[in-house]
Structure formats: C-alpha cells, structure tokens
Amino acid sequence: MNNKVSDFLNVILSFLQNWHFPVCNLFNAGLSEEEIERSFKRAGLEPTKELVELYKWRNGTPVEEGTMLDDVQIIPGYHFLSLKDAISSYLAMKDDNRWNPSWFPVFANGGGDFYAVDLSQSDGESAPIVGFILGEIEQEIEYQSLTTMLLTFSECFEKGVVFKTEDGYLEMDDDQQAEIAMRNNPEVEFWRS
C-alpha cells in the first residue's frame, strides 16, 4: 500500500465538501513537522510518522463550548482532535486506570470515547488504533494503523457505506463498514468476532 494518510483524508474531505458539511470550513491549518515533534516531546511521547503526517495535513478542528459535534465530524460519530486538544485529552486520561498511558487520542466523540494510537506498539512508522469506549471493560485494537483506518473510512465514503442522511447528518452502515474493515485490517481480531 503506497497511499499515505493524507491521500485517504483528502478522499474523505472531498465527500464532506460535496455534501457541504460545516467541518470543511473549520479545520485548523496543518502544523510544521518541528511544531508537531516539539508538542509530542513536551508530552513525553514519540509520534509515529503517520501522526506527523496527520497533523501536517490539518491540525484537527476547534471544539469550543457550544460547538455542535455533528458539525465537526470527519468520520461518523467522531471529530478530529487538534494536537493541543489531543494532548490535553491524553494528559487528562493517562493516569486513569481505564486508559493505557501509551495510547494517544486522535478522534473523539465528545462523550469520552476515542480512537487512539497505541504508541507502545509503534515501529516508528505506524502503530495500531485502539477503539476506547468509556465504560467498557476491555479496549480493543480496531485497526492495524492510522493508514488502514483511514483507508477503511475512505472506501466507506466511496462505496456509499458512509452517507449523508436526509436530515444532513453523517451516517454509516455498520455491517458493510465491518466487512471493509476486516479486509483492510486482516491481522485485527476485533473484526473477526
């Protein structure tokens, strides 16, 4: 797979733009590699190359009090945390006994659930993605990497598995998404159960 994180994000963005979703006008400009490395270092973390590419592409979306979370979703149910917000969420969660201190949150639903990069399994390039569900006893790896997660969602957009409802919301056929996720993440047990 030669595609990069930004290639799949651009596919997702093109659909969101065609559907006139507000998030398209809300993304923060991307950061320089130096800014990204410095921010992670201050938090005591070493980012993967995928995370650096992600935050060079865009620096998430601002979510201030009163922001309608439906307006900032980039994938169904989740918005893309700015690096500052991701680090704040990480610092708030890292000592929680439900959280592993090597998990770095990237996407959030606003209710305490996150997609987080498991930096303890980083090879420098990439690391698996944990689906953290607040209140669940076990938190499972859902994607082999940020790249395969975004590949999965970009395919879901392209195949109509992720769609805009008549009411203007982002929605997804979970069963079809699971089939695509299983194909793109063959090493992940989560999709086989």
matplotlib code that plots the C-alpha trace (Angstrom):
import matplotlib.pyplot as plt

x = [0.0, 1.7, -1.1, -0.5, -2.7, -3.2, -4.4, -7.2, -8.0, -8.3, -10.8, -12.9, -12.6, -13.8, -17.1, -17.6, -17.1, -19.5, -22.1, -21.4, -20.6, -19.6, -16.4, -14.8, -14.5, -13.5, -10.2, -7.1, -4.2, -1.6, 1.4, 5.1, 7.0, 9.0, 5.9, 4.4, 7.6, 8.0, 4.4, 4.8, 8.2, 6.7, 4.0, 6.8, 5.8, 7.4, 4.9, 4.7, 5.4, 1.6, 0.8, 3.3, 1.7, -1.8, -1.0, 0.9, -2.3, -4.6, -4.5, -7.9, -10.9, -11.6, -14.3, -15.3, -18.2, -21.4, -19.9, -22.4, -20.5, -22.4, -20.9, -17.3, -17.4, -14.9, -15.9, -19.3, -19.6, -16.0, -14.2, -10.5, -8.8, -6.4, -2.9, -3.4, -6.8, -5.4, -2.5, -4.9, -7.1, -4.1, -2.8, -6.3, -6.6, -3.1, -3.4, -6.9, -6.9, -9.1, -6.5, -3.1, -0.5, 0.8, -2.5, -2.6, -6.2, -6.7, -10.5, -13.1, -16.9, -17.3, -18.7, -15.4, -14.9, -11.7, -9.8, -6.2, -2.9, -1.2, 2.4, 3.6, 3.4, 4.9, 7.6, 8.3, 6.2, 2.8, 1.0, -2.4, -5.5, -7.5, -11.2, -11.6, -15.2, -15.8, -17.5, -16.3, -14.0, -11.9, -10.5, -9.6, -7.4, -9.7, -7.2, -3.7, -2.6, -3.9, -3.4, -5.6, -8.2, -8.4, -8.2, -11.3, -13.2, -12.3, -13.5, -16.7, -17.3, -16.5, -18.9, -21.8, -21.4, -20.8, -23.5, -25.4, -28.8, -31.9, -31.5, -27.9, -26.1, -23.2, -24.3, -22.8, -23.9, -22.0, -22.2, -20.8, -18.2, -17.1, -16.6, -14.4, -12.5, -11.9, -10.5, -8.2, -7.1, -6.7, -4.5, -7.1, -9.1, -11.9, -13.5, -13.5, -15.8]
y = [0.0, 3.2, 5.6, 7.8, 9.1, 12.4, 10.7, 9.0, 12.1, 14.0, 11.5, 11.8, 15.6, 15.7, 13.9, 16.2, 19.2, 17.8, 17.4, 20.9, 19.8, 22.6, 20.8, 21.6, 25.3, 24.6, 22.6, 24.3, 24.7, 21.9, 22.3, 22.0, 18.9, 20.8, 22.0, 18.5, 16.9, 19.6, 19.2, 15.4, 15.8, 18.1, 15.5, 12.9, 11.0, 9.9, 10.3, 7.8, 9.1, 8.6, 11.1, 13.6, 13.3, 13.6, 16.9, 18.3, 17.7, 19.6, 20.4, 19.0, 21.1, 23.6, 22.4, 25.2, 25.1, 25.2, 23.6, 21.2, 17.9, 16.9, 19.9, 18.8, 15.1, 13.8, 10.2, 9.1, 9.9, 11.3, 14.6, 15.1, 16.5, 19.4, 18.5, 20.7, 19.1, 15.6, 16.3, 17.7, 14.6, 12.4, 14.2, 14.1, 10.3, 8.9, 8.2, 6.9, 3.1, 2.6, 4.2, 2.9, 5.7, 4.7, 5.5, 8.8, 10.0, 11.4, 11.2, 11.8, 11.6, 14.2, 11.7, 10.1, 7.6, 7.9, 6.3, 6.3, 5.4, 2.7, 4.1, 1.1, -0.9, 1.8, 0.7, 4.4, 4.5, 3.3, 1.8, 0.1, 2.0, 1.3, 2.0, 3.3, 3.1, 4.7, 2.2, -0.9, -3.3, -4.3, -1.8, -3.5, -2.8, -2.0, -1.0, -2.1, 1.5, 5.0, 4.4, 1.3, 3.0, 6.0, 3.6, 1.8, 5.0, 6.5, 3.3, 3.5, 7.0, 5.9, 2.9, 4.8, 2.9, 6.3, 8.7, 12.0, 11.5, 13.4, 15.5, 16.3, 14.1, 11.7, 8.1, 4.7, 1.1, -0.7, -4.2, -3.1, -1.0, -4.1, -6.1, -3.4, -3.0, -6.8, -6.8, -3.8, -5.0, -8.8, -9.0, -7.5, -9.9, -7.3, -7.7, -11.5, -11.8]
z = [0.0, -1.2, -0.2, 2.7, 5.5, 3.7, 0.5, 2.4, 4.3, 1.0, -0.3, 2.9, 2.7, -0.9, 0.1, 3.1, 0.8, -1.8, 0.9, 2.3, 5.8, 8.1, 9.2, 5.9, 6.8, 10.4, 10.1, 11.6, 9.2, 9.4, 11.6, 10.7, 11.5, 14.1, 15.9, 15.9, 17.2, 19.9, 21.1, 21.4, 23.1, 25.7, 26.5, 26.8, 23.7, 20.4, 17.4, 14.6, 11.1, 10.5, 13.3, 12.0, 8.5, 10.0, 11.8, 8.9, 6.8, 9.2, 12.9, 13.7, 14.4, 17.1, 19.5, 21.9, 24.3, 22.3, 19.2, 17.6, 17.4, 14.3, 12.6, 13.2, 12.5, 10.0, 10.3, 11.6, 15.3, 15.7, 15.2, 14.6, 17.7, 17.3, 18.6, 21.6, 22.4, 21.8, 24.2, 26.8, 26.5, 26.7, 29.9, 31.4, 30.7, 31.1, 34.8, 34.6, 35.3, 32.3, 30.0, 28.9, 29.1, 25.7, 24.0, 22.1, 21.3, 17.8, 17.1, 19.8, 20.0, 22.7, 25.2, 26.4, 23.5, 21.4, 18.6, 20.0, 18.5, 20.7, 20.8, 22.8, 19.6, 17.3, 14.8, 14.1, 11.0, 12.4, 15.4, 15.9, 16.6, 19.8, 20.0, 23.5, 24.7, 28.1, 30.4, 28.5, 30.5, 27.5, 25.0, 21.7, 18.7, 15.8, 13.1, 12.2, 11.8, 11.2, 7.4, 7.3, 9.5, 7.0, 4.0, 5.5, 6.0, 2.6, 1.0, 3.0, 1.7, -1.9, -1.7, -0.1, 3.2, 4.9, 3.6, 4.3, 5.7, 4.5, 7.7, 6.8, 9.2, 8.7, 9.0, 8.2, 7.6, 10.4, 8.8, 5.5, 7.3, 9.3, 6.0, 4.6, 7.9, 8.1, 4.5, 5.2, 8.7, 8.3, 11.4, 13.7, 15.8, 16.5, 13.1, 13.1, 16.1]

ax = plt.figure().add_subplot(projection="3d")
ax.plot(x, y, z, "-o")
ax.set_aspect("equal")
plt.show()
